[in-house]
Amino acid sequence: MSSLKEICGGLPLNPLPENRGRKSGIPHAPVRTPNLDSHEEKLALKNALRYFPSSFHEVLAPEFAKELRDYGHIYMYRFCPRIEMRAYPIQEYPCKTIQAAAIMHMIMNNLDPAVAQFPQELVTYGGNGQVFSNWAQFWLVMHYLSEMTEDQTLVMYSGHPLGLFPSHRNAPRLVITNGMVIPNYSSRDEYEKLFAMGVTMYGQMTAGSYCYIGPQGIVHGTVLTVLNAGRRYLGVENLAGKVFVTSGLGGMSGAQAKAAVIAGCVGIIAEVDEAALLKRHQQGWLMEITSSLDHCIAQLRYGSINTFLSVLLINSTSHQRTFLQCGEKVWGREAKKKKMALSLGYHGNVVDLWERLAEEFNTTGELLADLGSDQTSCHNPFNGGYYPVQLSFKEANQLMSSNPVKFRTLVQESLRRQVAAINRLSDQGMFFWDYGNAFLLEAQRAGADIEKRGANKAEFRYPSYVQHIMGDIFSLGFGPFRWVCTSGNPEDLATTDFIATSVLEKAVLQGVTASVKQQYSDNIRWIQEARKHNLVVGSQARILYSDQKGRVAIALAINRSIAEGKIKAPVVLSRDHHDVSGTDSPYRETSNIYDGSAFCADMAVQNFVGDSFRGATWVALHNGGGVGWYRSGGKVNGVSVHCSAVRRLPRPIK
């Protein structure tokens, strides 16, 4: 087992670590199909070997070539470090600057197996959101950070560390770009080739910028989305007894189960990957799991049934499913009748679930769903982001690499079926929205019936959640404000929770408009629920939405508490990408912009450049993201342990 000191020592070459290949017992990324020609394959191999002295090429070249053939990418499994990958307390990192240690803390959190979707492929979430392109880059970055001074900046180019460059104390310690492909070549097929060749990388939103905080971030966003969907579509403040149907429990989408319960509704979430279901159930995010559509319908139709409940258990030795029968009433048996909150994971394809709900309406006239959405990784539909209903999970994984053309055809047929069922229920009063995952965009490309008559090319029959739900919040100046307590001490997080709650409560007492008061109140409730539901996965982190007044007041209060010793270590503050000033994304953050600028990307670039000279500790500019191709100017701001930091509060917080 390696130590942090060894991790920071540069590439382990003398001797080379043992090549143990892919680990068993953990999820792995689907096999990629970049369709490289022979020249491109040679370039991919050459680019991978550039990290190593030529004396090692004879050993490494054959295994890297085999990885490229077998998995469609060179991950360098031999160099996957033998260390418990997690966010260690900041003082344990061997660094010359506290900012570098904070970056290390965040990188290792992104790769923590409890956090990352495919940890050995360096994918944090979204099916292909990379932290790095390969493990050599991880070792080199950790080494550079350990050597960095306050007069240097580490420059990252799509996972590749270009090196430490001279700068100054007030400059960013880290500047990141990911996926900056010129427009004529910024396509999915071209990206797959360029990634396999090792010259670009898809960093999603917070994977390649090293500021993912586990699924908690999307739990919060989903809670606000569902609450405000209830207000807008159903005209209710209380969602008790209302039903929300969606899909996805893998990466960020795993948040939906917990969000439904916090919002107070009944959530039924479909997931094809049993491992993802079990992970969320073991974490306490799913109350119940079933592979029976009859059971799902019973939960929605009936109140209390004194019949048996099938509870899915997994035999720890054989991993075979066993069903036990219990004569007791539990969770969902009274969920709808008594308006109890419930998160039910359906192990199966969401298309089957939607079609069954449509069939129930056709047969009985009962509309069993009130709200609906989708959080499959449809930005990556042909490489594991969306699984077609016609195939089992195992069959789909095999076909996507053995016959990608046929797999694409089945995905598009499945999308058409899914939309047809959703349309049937929507016509009867269910409200559906696109969750910014390119679901409607891919459905349109598949020929599904999602056209909106007389609309522009970025609009569909159903709205984007930003356009109809979150946009009103953004227009008030509210946006994500996240923090990570780098001590790793839950007591520090409790202190920051108290600070944030107190600041928002004080702001309400001082008098704000009704709309701002509602948002403050929602976020106060969120912090209370987040603590109750133990939402920390990985680093000791929290998120809320606030306007400028709240963000500045919380940041200053946290800084004072660090200086006074009430918080034991620095706190990383992040503004994130998810607001209309940070991301230019025509199917999400900038959907249906009234002046017609939805496809223009100036704002994110200006955000990125501006934050670099306004005090941000590190900044990131990405092309790609949850909707396929977009630009995101994310930023992360470190807060110092010193009182002087109060006078240098980074302006991006504002």
C-alpha positions in Angstrom: 0.0 0.0 0.0 1.4 3.4 -1.0 1.7 6.4 1.2 0.8 10.0 0.3 4.5 10.7 0.3 5.0 8.0 -2.3 2.1 9.2 -4.3 3.7 12.7 -4.5 7.1 11.2 -5.6 6.4 11.1 -9.3 5.9 8.1 -11.6 6.9 4.8 -9.9 9.5 3.4 -12.3 12.2 1.6 -10.2 10.8 -0.9 -10.1 7.7 -0.8 -12.2 4.6 -1.7 -10.3 3.0 -5.0 -11.0 0.5 -5.0 -13.7 -2.7 -6.2 -12.0 -5.0 -5.2 -14.8 -8.6 -4.4 -14.1 -9.8 -4.9 -10.6 -12.7 -7.3 -10.0 -15.7 -6.4 -7.9 -16.0 -2.7 -8.9 -17.9 -1.1 -11.7 -15.9 -0.5 -14.9 -16.5 1.9 -17.8 -18.0 0.3 -21.0 -15.6 -0.6 -23.8 -15.1 2.4 -26.0 -15.3 2.2 -29.8 -13.2 5.1 -31.2 -12.7 3.4 -34.6 -9.0 4.5 -35.0 -7.2 3.7 -38.2 -3.7 2.3 -38.0 -2.0 5.7 -38.0 -4.2 6.9 -35.2 -3.5 3.8 -33.2 0.2 4.4 -33.5 -0.3 8.0 -32.4 -2.3 6.9 -29.3 0.5 4.5 -28.3 3.2 7.1 -28.9 1.3 9.7 -26.9 0.9 7.2 -24.0 4.6 6.3 -24.0 5.8 9.9 -23.9 5.3 9.9 -20.1 8.0 7.2 -19.7 11.8 6.9 -20.5 12.5 4.9 -23.6 14.1 2.1 -21.6 10.6 1.1 -20.4 8.9 1.2 -23.8 9.6 -2.5 -24.6 7.6 -3.6 -21.5 4.9 -1.0 -21.6 4.1 -0.7 -25.4 2.5 -4.2 -25.7 0.3 -3.8 -22.7 -0.8 -0.3 -23.7 -1.6 -1.6 -27.2 -3.6 -4.4 -25.6 -5.6 -1.9 -23.5 -6.4 0.2 -26.6 -7.6 -3.0 -28.4 -9.6 -4.4 -25.4 -11.1 -1.2 -23.9 -10.8 1.5 -26.6 -8.5 3.6 -24.4 -5.1 3.5 -22.7 -5.9 3.9 -19.0 -2.5 2.5 -17.8 -4.0 0.1 -15.2 -0.5 -0.9 -14.1 -0.1 2.5 -12.6 -3.4 2.6 -10.7 -2.0 3.5 -7.2 -2.2 1.0 -4.4 -3.5 3.5 -1.8 -6.9 3.9 -0.2 -8.2 6.6 -2.5 -10.1 9.3 -0.5 -9.9 12.9 0.6 -7.3 12.8 3.4 -7.1 15.6 5.9 -5.3 18.5 4.3 -2.4 18.6 6.7 -1.4 15.1 5.7 -0.4 16.1 2.1 3.3 16.8 1.7 3.1 20.2 0.0 4.8 23.6 0.1 1.5 25.5 -0.2 -1.9 25.0 1.5 -3.6 25.7 -1.9 -1.8 22.8 -3.5 -2.8 20.5 -0.6 -6.5 21.6 -1.1 -6.3 20.7 -4.8 -4.9 17.2 -3.9 -7.7 16.8 -1.4 -10.3 17.5 -4.1 -8.6 15.3 -6.7 -8.5 12.3 -4.5 -12.1 12.8 -3.5 -13.1 12.7 -7.2 -11.4 9.3 -7.5 -12.7 7.8 -4.2 -14.5 4.5 -5.1 -17.3 5.6 -2.8 -17.7 8.7 -5.0 -16.4 7.9 -8.5 -18.6 6.0 -11.0 -15.8 4.1 -12.6 -12.8 4.7 -10.3 -10.2 2.6 -12.2 -11.0 4.4 -15.5 -10.7 7.8 -13.7 -14.4 8.5 -14.4 -16.2 10.5 -11.6 -19.7 10.6 -13.0 -21.8 10.9 -16.1 -20.4 7.7 -17.7 -17.4 9.5 -19.2 -16.6 12.5 -17.0 -12.8 12.1 -16.6 -10.5 13.4 -13.8 -7.5 12.5 -15.9 -7.1 10.5 -19.2 -4.7 8.0 -17.6 -2.9 7.1 -14.4 0.4 8.6 -15.4 -1.2 12.0 -15.4 -2.4 11.5 -11.9 1.1 10.7 -10.6 2.6 13.6 -12.4 0.0 16.1 -11.2 0.4 15.0 -7.6 4.1 15.4 -7.9 3.9 18.9 -9.4 1.4 20.0 -6.7 3.8 18.7 -4.0 6.6 20.9 -5.4 4.5 24.0 -6.2 5.3 27.3 -4.5 3.1 30.4 -4.2 4.9 31.9 -7.1 3.9 29.1 -9.5 0.8 28.0 -11.4 0.1 24.4 -12.7 -1.3 24.4 -16.2 -3.5 21.5 -17.2 -4.4 20.7 -20.8 -7.2 18.0 -21.1 -5.7 15.9 -18.3 -2.1 16.5 -19.4 0.0 18.6 -17.0 2.0 21.1 -19.1 4.1 21.9 -16.0 4.6 24.6 -13.3 4.9 28.1 -14.7 6.1 31.3 -13.0 3.2 33.5 -11.7 2.6 35.3 -8.4 0.9 34.9 -5.1 -2.4 36.3 -6.2 -2.6 34.3 -9.4 -4.5 31.1 -9.7 -2.5 28.1 -8.5 -4.2 25.9 -11.1 -5.6 26.7 -14.6 -7.5 23.9 -16.4 -8.9 23.5 -19.9 -10.7 20.3 -21.0 -12.0 19.3 -24.4 -11.2 22.6 -26.3 -11.9 21.1 -29.7 -12.3 23.6 -32.6 -16.0 23.9 -33.7 -15.9 22.0 -37.0 -14.5 19.0 -35.1 -16.4 19.3 -31.9 -18.6 16.2 -32.5 -19.1 13.0 -30.5 -17.4 10.8 -33.1 -14.4 13.1 -33.4 -14.1 13.4 -29.7 -14.0 9.6 -29.2 -11.0 9.4 -31.6 -9.2 12.4 -30.0 -9.7 11.0 -26.5 -8.4 7.5 -27.5 -5.4 9.2 -29.0 -4.7 11.0 -25.7 -5.0 14.6 -27.0 -8.3 15.7 -25.5 -10.5 14.8 -22.5 -14.1 15.2 -21.5 -14.1 16.7 -18.0 -17.9 16.8 -17.6 -18.7 19.7 -15.2 -16.8 19.0 -12.0 -14.9 15.8 -12.7 -12.0 17.4 -14.7 -12.1 20.6 -12.6 -11.6 18.6 -9.4 -14.5 20.0 -7.5 -17.1 17.2 -7.4 -18.7 16.8 -4.0 -20.4 13.5 -4.5 -24.1 13.1 -5.5 -25.1 15.6 -2.7 -24.7 18.5 -5.2 -27.3 17.1 -7.5 -29.5 16.0 -4.6 -29.8 19.7 -3.7 -30.5 20.8 -7.2 -33.0 18.0 -7.7 -34.8 18.9 -4.4 -35.2 22.5 -5.6 -36.2 21.4 -9.0 -38.9 19.0 -7.7 -40.2 21.5 -5.1 -40.5 24.3 -7.7 -42.0 21.9 -10.3 -44.7 21.2 -7.8 -45.3 24.9 -7.4 -45.3 25.6 -11.1 -47.0 22.6 -12.6 -49.2 21.2 -9.7 -49.8 24.5 -7.8 -48.9 22.9 -4.5 -46.3 23.7 -1.8 -46.6 20.3 -0.3 -45.7 17.3 -2.5 -46.9 14.7 0.0 -48.7 11.9 -2.0 -47.4 13.1 -5.4 -45.5 10.7 -7.6 -42.2 11.5 -9.4 -41.0 9.0 -12.0 -37.5 9.1 -13.4 -34.5 7.0 -14.2 -30.8 6.7 -13.3 -29.1 5.9 -10.0 -25.5 5.6 -11.2 -23.3 8.8 -10.9 -25.0 12.1 -10.3 -28.4 10.6 -11.0 -28.1 8.6 -7.9 -29.2 11.7 -6.1 -32.8 11.4 -7.3 -33.9 8.9 -4.7 -32.8 11.0 -1.7 -34.1 14.2 -3.3 -37.6 12.7 -3.7 -37.7 11.8 0.0 -36.4 15.3 1.1 -39.0 16.9 -1.2 -41.7 14.7 0.4 -43.0 12.9 -2.6 -43.0 9.2 -3.8 -40.1 8.7 -6.2 -39.8 5.7 -8.4 -36.4 5.5 -10.1 -35.5 2.9 -12.8 -32.0 1.7 -13.1 -30.6 -1.2 -15.3 -27.3 -1.6 -13.4 -27.9 -3.7 -10.3 -24.6 -2.6 -8.8 -25.7 1.0 -8.9 -29.0 0.1 -7.2 -27.3 -1.8 -4.5 -24.8 1.0 -3.9 -27.5 3.5 -3.3 -29.5 1.1 -1.1 -26.5 0.3 1.0 -25.8 4.1 1.4 -29.3 4.5 2.6 -30.4 6.6 -0.4 -32.9 4.1 -1.6 -35.6 2.9 0.8 -36.6 -0.1 -1.2 -35.6 -2.1 -4.3 -37.7 -4.3 -6.5 -37.5 -5.9 -9.9 -41.2 -6.2 -10.2 -43.3 -3.8 -12.2 -46.4 -5.1 -10.5 -44.9 -4.1 -7.2 -44.2 -0.6 -8.5 -47.8 -0.2 -9.6 -49.1 -1.5 -6.3 -47.1 1.1 -4.5 -48.7 3.8 -6.5 -52.3 2.4 -6.7 -52.9 1.1 -3.2 -52.5 2.6 0.2 -52.0 -0.2 2.8 -51.9 -3.8 1.6 -51.5 -6.6 4.2 -49.8 -8.8 1.7 -46.2 -9.8 1.3 -43.5 -7.5 0.3 -40.6 -8.7 -1.9 -37.4 -7.3 -0.6 -34.3 -7.7 -2.7 -31.3 -9.0 -0.9 -27.9 -10.0 -2.3 -26.1 -13.0 -1.1 -22.7 -11.8 -0.2 -20.9 -14.9 -1.4 -22.8 -15.9 -4.6 -24.2 -12.5 -5.5 -27.4 -14.2 -6.6 -30.7 -12.6 -5.9 -32.8 -13.9 -3.1 -36.4 -12.8 -2.3 -37.6 -12.9 1.2 -41.3 -12.5 2.1 -42.2 -10.3 5.0 -45.7 -10.0 6.5 -45.1 -6.5 7.8 -46.2 -3.2 6.4 -43.1 -1.2 5.4 -42.2 2.0 3.6 -44.3 2.1 0.4 -47.2 0.0 1.6 -48.8 3.2 3.0 -46.8 5.7 1.1 -49.5 7.2 -1.1 -52.5 6.7 1.2 -50.7 8.2 4.2 -48.7 10.6 2.0 -45.4 9.2 3.2 -42.2 10.0 1.4 -40.7 7.0 -0.5 -37.8 6.2 -2.7 -38.3 3.0 -4.7 -35.6 1.7 -7.0 -36.9 -0.4 -9.9 -34.3 -2.8 -11.3 -35.2 -2.7 -14.9 -35.4 -0.4 -17.9 -37.2 2.9 -17.6 -39.0 2.3 -20.9 -40.7 -0.7 -19.5 -41.8 1.4 -16.5 -43.2 4.2 -18.7 -45.0 1.8 -21.0 -46.5 0.0 -18.0 -47.8 3.3 -16.6 -49.3 4.2 -20.0 -50.9 0.7 -20.1 -52.4 1.2 -16.7 -53.9 4.4 -17.8 -55.3 2.9 -21.0 -56.8 0.0 -19.0 -58.1 1.7 -15.9 -58.1 5.4 -16.6 -55.8 6.1 -13.6 -52.9 8.5 -14.0 -50.4 7.2 -11.5 -47.6 9.7 -12.1 -47.7 13.4 -11.4 -44.2 14.5 -12.4 -41.6 12.9 -14.7 -38.1 13.4 -15.9 -35.0 11.4 -17.0 -31.4 11.4 -15.8 -29.8 8.8 -17.9 -26.5 10.0 -19.4 -28.0 10.8 -22.8 -25.1 13.0 -23.6 -23.3 9.7 -24.2 -26.1 7.4 -25.4 -24.1 5.0 -27.5 -21.3 4.3 -25.0 -23.2 3.3 -21.9 -25.1 6.4 -21.1 -28.5 4.9 -22.3 -29.4 1.3 -22.3 -32.0 0.2 -24.9 -35.1 -1.6 -23.6 -34.7 -4.5 -26.1 -31.5 -5.8 -24.4 -30.5 -6.9 -20.9 -27.7 -4.9 -19.2 -25.1 -7.5 -20.0 -26.3 -7.9 -23.6 -26.2 -4.2 -24.2 -22.6 -3.9 -22.9 -21.5 -6.6 -25.2 -23.3 -5.3 -28.3 -22.2 -1.7 -27.9 -18.6 -2.8 -28.6 -19.2 -5.8 -30.9 -21.8 -4.1 -33.2 -22.0 -0.4 -32.4 -24.2 0.3 -35.5 -26.9 -2.1 -34.4 -26.6 -0.8 -30.8 -27.2 2.7 -32.0 -30.3 1.6 -33.9 -31.7 -0.1 -30.8 -31.0 3.0 -28.7 -32.9 5.2 -31.0 -35.8 2.8 -31.2 -35.9 2.6 -27.4 -35.9 6.5 -27.2 -38.9 6.6 -29.6 -40.8 4.1 -27.4 -40.0 6.0 -24.2 -41.2 9.3 -25.6 -44.4 7.7 -27.0 -45.3 6.5 -23.5 -44.4 9.8 -21.9 -46.5 11.6 -24.4 -49.5 9.5 -23.6 -49.3 10.3 -19.9 -48.5 13.9 -20.5 -51.6 14.3 -22.7 -53.5 13.3 -19.6 -51.9 15.8 -17.2 -48.6 14.4 -16.1 -45.8 17.1 -16.3 -42.5 16.1 -17.8 -39.3 18.1 -18.1 -35.9 17.6 -19.6 -33.2 17.4 -17.0 -30.4 18.9 -19.1 -29.0 15.5 -20.0 -29.7 15.7 -23.7 -32.6 13.3 -23.5 -34.9 15.4 -25.7 -32.1 16.2 -28.1 -31.2 12.6 -28.6 -34.9 11.7 -28.8 -35.3 14.3 -31.6 -32.3 12.8 -33.4 -33.9 9.4 -33.1 -37.1 10.7 -34.7 -39.3 10.7 -31.6 -42.4 12.8 -31.5 -41.1 15.7 -29.4 -41.6 18.6 -31.8 -43.0 21.9 -30.5 -45.0 23.6 -33.2 -43.6 27.0 -34.2 -40.6 26.8 -31.8 -37.0 27.5 -32.4 -34.5 24.7 -32.9 -33.5 24.6 -29.2 -37.0 24.1 -28.0 -39.0 20.9 -27.7 -42.5 19.7 -26.7 -41.2 19.6 -23.1 -39.3 22.3 -21.4 -35.8 22.2 -20.0 -35.7 22.3 -16.2 -33.7 25.5 -16.4 -36.1 27.1 -18.8 -39.2 26.5 -16.8 -38.1 25.7 -13.2 -34.7 26.9 -12.2 -34.6 29.9 -14.5 -36.8 31.9 -12.2 -34.3 31.1 -9.3 -31.3 32.1 -11.4 -33.0 35.4 -12.4 -33.0 36.3 -8.7 -29.2 36.0 -8.7 -29.2 32.7 -6.9 -26.8 30.0 -7.9 -24.7 27.1 -6.4 -22.4 27.9 -3.5 -20.5 24.9 -2.3 -17.8 24.3 0.4 -15.5 21.5 1.4 -14.0 21.3 4.9 -10.5 20.0 4.2 -9.9 18.9 7.7 -12.2 15.9 6.9 -13.8 16.5 10.4 -17.6 16.3 10.5 -17.5 18.9 13.3 -16.2 21.5 10.9 -19.0 20.7 8.5 -21.5 21.1 11.4 -20.0 24.5 12.2 -20.3 25.7 8.6 -23.9 24.4 8.4 -24.7 26.5 11.5 -23.0 29.5 10.0 -24.8 29.3 6.7 -28.2 28.7 8.4 -27.7 31.7 10.7 -26.7 34.0 7.9 -29.7 33.1 5.8 -32.1 33.4 8.8 -30.7 36.8 9.6 -31.1 38.0 6.1 -34.8 36.9 6.2 -35.3 38.8 9.4 -33.8 41.9 8.0 -36.4 41.9 5.2 -36.2 40.6 1.6 -38.8 40.2 -1.2 -41.2 37.3 -1.1 -39.5 35.5 -3.9 -36.1 35.8 -2.3 -37.5 34.8 1.1 -38.9 31.6 -0.4 -35.5 30.7 -1.8 -33.7 31.4 1.5 -36.3 29.3 3.3 -35.9 26.4 0.8 -32.2 26.5 1.4 -32.5 26.7 5.2 -34.7 23.6 5.0 -32.2 22.0 2.7 -29.3 22.3 5.2 -31.5 20.9 8.0 -32.6 18.0 5.8 -29.1 17.4 4.5 -27.7 16.9 8.0 -30.7 14.7 9.0 -30.2 12.5 5.9 -26.4 12.2 6.2 -25.7 13.2 2.6 -21.9 13.3 2.9 -20.3 10.8 0.5 -16.6 11.4 0.3 -15.3 14.8 1.4 -17.0 16.8 4.2 -19.0 19.0 1.8 -22.2 21.0 1.6 -24.0 23.0 -1.1 -26.8 25.6 -1.1 -28.1 28.2 -3.5 -27.8 31.8 -2.5 -27.6 35.3 -4.0 -24.6 37.6 -3.7 -25.6 39.0 -0.3 -25.8 35.5 1.2 -22.7 34.1 -0.5 -20.5 37.0 0.7 -21.9 36.9 4.2 -21.4 33.1 4.5 -17.8 33.3 3.1 -16.8 36.0 5.5 -18.3 34.2 8.4 -16.5 31.0 7.5 -13.2 32.9 7.2 -13.6 34.5 10.6 -14.3 31.1 12.1 -11.1 29.7 10.5 -9.1 32.6 11.9 -10.6 32.1 15.4 -9.9 28.4 15.3 -13.6 27.3 15.4 -12.9 25.6 12.1 -9.8 23.5 12.1 -8.5 23.7 8.5 -9.1 25.7 5.3 -12.4 25.5 3.5 -12.6 25.3 -0.3 -15.4 27.5 -1.7 -16.8 26.8 -5.1 -19.2 28.7 -7.2 -19.6 25.8 -9.6 -20.9 26.0 -13.2 -24.6 25.7 -12.7 -25.9 29.1 -13.4 -26.5 31.2 -16.5 -23.2 33.2 -16.0 -21.0 30.1 -15.8 -22.2 27.9 -18.6 -23.3 28.4 -22.2 -25.4 25.4 -22.9 -28.3 25.7 -25.4 -30.3 22.8 -24.0 -29.8 23.6 -20.3 -28.4 26.7 -18.7 -29.0 29.0 -21.7 -32.1 27.2 -23.1 -34.5 29.5 -24.9 -32.6 32.7 -24.2 -34.8 35.5 -25.4 -32.2 37.4 -27.4 -31.3 34.4 -29.5 -27.8 33.9 -28.1 -28.3 30.4 -26.8 -25.6 29.0 -29.1 -23.0 31.7 -28.2 -20.2 30.8 -25.8 -18.7 34.2 -24.9 -20.1 34.4 -21.4 -18.5 31.2 -20.0 -15.1 32.2 -21.5 -15.4 35.7 -20.0 -16.3 34.1 -16.6 -13.2 31.9 -16.7 -10.8 34.6 -17.7 -12.3 37.1 -15.3 -12.2 34.8 -12.3 -8.5 34.1 -13.0 -7.6 37.7 -12.1 -10.3 38.2 -9.4 -8.7 36.0 -6.8 -9.8 32.4 -7.7 -7.4 29.7 -6.5 -8.1 27.6 -9.5 -10.2 28.0 -12.7 -11.5 25.6 -15.3 -12.9 26.0 -18.8 -14.6 22.9 -20.3 -16.1 22.0 -23.7 -18.7 19.3 -23.3 -20.8 18.4 -20.3 -24.2 17.0 -19.3 -25.7 17.9 -22.7 -23.0 16.8 -25.0 -21.2 20.0 -26.2 -21.2 23.3 -24.4 -18.7 25.6 -22.7 -18.5 25.9 -18.9 -16.4 28.5 -17.0 -16.2 26.9 -13.6 -14.1 28.2 -10.7 -13.0 27.1 -7.2 -11.9 29.5 -4.5 -9.7 28.6 -1.6 -10.2 30.3 1.8 -7.0 30.8 3.8 -6.6 30.0 7.4 -5.3 33.5 8.1 -7.2 36.6 9.2 -5.6 38.5 6.2 -7.7 36.3 3.9 -10.7 38.3 5.0 -9.2 41.3 3.2 -8.6 39.2 0.1 -12.0 37.4 -0.2 -12.0 36.2 -3.8 -14.4 38.2 -5.9 -15.8 35.2 -7.9 -17.7 34.4 -4.7 -19.8 37.4 -5.4 
